[in-house]
Amino acid sequence: MTPKRKQKLFVILGLVSLAAIAVGLTLYALRSNINLFFSPVQIAAGEAPFERQIRAGGMVKEGSVSRNRDSLDVEFTVTDYVDDLRVHYSGILPDLFREGQGVVVVGELQRDGWLRADQVLARHDENYMPPEVAQALEEAGYSPADYQAKAAEVGKRLDAQGDGASQN
């Protein structure tokens, strides 16, 4: 092998090595930023990692929202109608957040089995449901029509309660 060929070979091997190291470091850095989606059933089964940021979703269980009057702390339950997940959130909830509607929460699952949410994402119209939530509920044996009808029923009931309270 001539010295020029040998030099080209080392240059090419060096570039390939540097590229492999760069790809490896990039994948390692992205590993901690990936938010995987888990349904309450998967969390109850122990599939979700603890104290690492995840996304969880389902329907906000009716009657589960509890607000602290002195702060922005809110507790509510996310359900897929098979298992429930208790969520603790401190902050302003989206305007469209309400019981019986689809929601995705981003936060860390605690060892006690509840999720400390950093972010709450609510649907943007009455027909929308986050794809992950729809898939999780379908895997639990519910069709999209089932939970959209349930959400509409809960919404009407809550609107009627709100109208009755404003008339008194």
C-alpha positions as a printed Julia matrix, in Angstrom:
168×3 Matrix{Float64}:
   0.0    0.0    0.0
   1.4    3.37  -0.98
   1.85   6.1    1.64
  -0.81   8.28  -0.03
  -3.39   5.48   0.09
  -2.49   4.73   3.67
  -3.0    8.41   4.57
  -6.41   8.49   2.82
  -7.45   5.31   4.64
  -6.57   6.83   8.04
  -8.42  10.05   7.18
 -11.54   8.1    6.15
 -11.38   5.87   9.26
 -10.96   8.97  11.43
 -14.0   10.67   9.88
 -16.13   7.53  10.25
 -15.04   7.23  13.9
 -15.88  10.88  14.6
 -19.28  10.52  12.92
 -20.04   7.39  15.01
 -19.06   9.21  18.22
 -21.21  12.22  17.28
 -24.24  10.01  16.55
 -23.73   8.1   19.8
 -23.51  11.28  21.88
 -26.58  12.75  20.17
 -28.64   9.64  20.86
 -27.47   9.6   24.48
 -28.47  13.25  24.92
 -31.9   12.7   23.32
 -32.6    9.66  25.46
 -33.36  11.82  28.48
 -35.59  14.19  26.48
 -37.95  11.58  25.08
 -41.39  11.66  26.73
 -43.04   8.3   26.21
 -46.83   8.03  26.53
 -48.38   5.7   29.09
 -52.02   5.0   29.87
 -53.21   4.46  33.47
 -53.38   0.69  32.77
 -49.73   0.64  31.72
 -48.72   2.71  34.75
 -50.64   0.4   37.1
 -48.91  -2.58  35.47
 -45.52  -1.03  36.28
 -44.47  -0.31  32.69
 -43.76   3.4   33.29
 -40.42   4.57  34.73
 -40.37   6.38  38.07
 -39.03   9.9   38.53
 -38.47  10.4   34.82
 -40.56  12.67  32.62
 -43.4   10.85  30.87
 -46.72  11.69  29.24
 -49.86  10.09  30.6
 -53.38  10.52  29.41
 -56.97   9.52  29.54
 -60.2   11.11  30.64
 -60.52  13.4   33.65
 -62.62  11.36  36.06
 -65.91  12.99  36.99
 -65.94  14.35  40.53
 -62.18  13.97  41.0
 -61.0   17.57  40.57
 -59.91  19.1   43.86
 -58.59  22.67  43.94
 -56.71  24.3   46.8
 -58.37  27.65  47.57
 -55.13  29.24  48.81
 -52.88  28.31  45.88
 -52.88  27.09  42.28
 -52.54  23.45  43.39
 -54.99  21.07  41.73
 -55.44  17.34  42.14
 -57.47  15.23  39.73
 -57.72  11.67  38.5
 -57.02  10.55  34.95
 -58.78   7.33  33.99
 -58.97   4.99  31.05
 -62.03   3.37  32.64
 -59.89   0.41  33.73
 -57.34   2.0   36.07
 -56.95   5.47  37.54
 -53.93   7.75  37.96
 -53.9   10.51  40.57
 -52.32  13.74  39.26
 -50.99  16.68  41.28
 -50.49  19.93  39.36
 -49.54  23.4   40.47
 -50.36  26.08  37.94
 -53.1   27.47  35.76
 -55.12  24.8   34.01
 -56.06  25.25  30.33
 -59.42  26.94  29.76
 -60.78  23.8   28.12
 -59.87  21.52  31.04
 -62.9   19.93  32.69
 -64.21  16.67  34.03
 -65.1   14.01  31.49
 -62.75  15.36  28.81
 -59.56  13.93  27.33
 -56.32  15.21  28.79
 -52.6   14.54  28.49
 -50.31  15.39  31.4
 -46.53  15.67  31.26
 -44.66  15.02  34.47
 -42.83  12.58  36.7
 -44.37   9.42  38.12
 -43.69   9.2   41.84
 -42.99   5.97  43.73
 -46.29   6.37  45.62
 -48.16   5.88  42.33
 -49.2    9.47  41.59
 -47.92  11.81  38.91
 -46.46  15.27  39.62
 -47.47  17.14  36.48
 -45.44  19.98  34.99
 -47.85  20.53  32.11
 -51.53  19.76  31.43
 -52.78  19.63  27.85
 -56.52  19.65  27.17
 -58.48  19.06  24.0
 -59.24  21.99  21.72
 -62.81  21.15  20.67
 -65.53  18.7   21.63
 -64.58  16.17  18.94
 -60.83  16.13  19.47
 -59.04  13.56  21.56
 -55.26  13.2   21.69
 -54.27  10.21  19.53
 -52.43   8.54  22.41
 -55.49   8.79  24.66
 -57.77   7.42  21.93
 -55.42   4.49  21.34
 -55.1    3.72  25.06
 -58.88   3.79  25.53
 -59.39   1.57  22.48
 -56.91  -0.92  23.93
 -59.0   -0.85  27.12
 -62.05  -1.87  25.05
 -63.76   1.49  24.51
 -64.61   2.94  21.12
 -64.08   6.65  20.37
 -67.85   7.08  20.14
 -68.27   5.69  23.68
 -66.03   8.2   25.37
 -67.04  11.13  23.16
 -70.67  10.46  24.07
 -69.69  10.2   27.75
 -67.71  13.46  27.5
 -70.69  15.22  25.88
 -73.01  13.9   28.6
 -70.69  15.08  31.39
 -70.25  18.45  29.63
 -74.0   19.0   29.4
 -74.45  18.05  33.04
 -71.69  20.42  34.14
 -73.08  23.23  31.96
 -76.53  22.68  33.48
 -75.03  22.84  36.99
 -73.22  26.05  36.05
 -76.44  27.62  34.71
 -78.35  26.61  37.85
 -75.66  28.12  40.08
 -75.68  31.43  38.16
 -79.49  31.72  38.4
 -79.5   31.38  42.21
